Amino acid sequence: MHPMILLAQSDPDPTQVAHMMMALIPMIMIFGLICVAIIIVPFWFICKKAGFSPWLALLNVVPFGNLVLIYILAFADWRTGPPPPPATWATGYPPVPPTM
């Protein structure tokens, strides 16, 4: 409550306000890093699964870079592997050896 009363005064002490702001800067930086990690980690895995370089996820740090990355992912051809052959789908599990 003390910081709110301090800032609500008509003429707060500038040194106290400066000390409060200096105490808030590390918390704001940590919060920002957590938010960036929450955004970058899923895009890292999406880019890796799509066959692109996972380093493209760092475009989210640049302003409007996330918009560019979304358009790259939406309109590019994804290099994924071919599906398994249909013969493995039709046979039972485990595969039955032929009988003589």
Rosetta blueprint (number, residue, H / E / L):
1 M L
2 H H
3 P H
4 M H
5 I H
6 L H
7 L H
8 A H
9 Q L
10 S L
11 D L
12 P L
13 D L
14 P H
15 T H
16 Q H
17 V H
18 A H
19 H H
20 M H
21 M H
22 M H
23 A H
24 L H
25 I H
26 P H
27 M H
28 I H
29 M H
30 I H
31 F H
32 G H
33 L H
34 I H
35 C H
36 V H
37 A H
38 I H
39 I H
40 I H
41 V H
42 P H
43 F H
44 W H
45 F H
46 I H
47 C H
48 K H
49 K H
50 A H
51 G L
52 F L
53 S L
54 P H
55 W H
56 L H
57 A H
58 L H
59 L H
60 N H
61 V H
62 V L
63 P L
64 F L
65 G H
66 N H
67 L H
68 V H
69 L H
70 I H
71 Y H
72 I H
73 L H
74 A H
75 F H
76 A L
77 D L
78 W L
79 R L
80 T L
81 G L
82 P L
83 P L
84 P L
85 P L
86 P H
87 A H
88 T H
89 W H
90 A H
91 T L
92 G L
93 Y L
94 P L
95 P L
96 V L
97 P L
98 P L
99 T L
100 M L
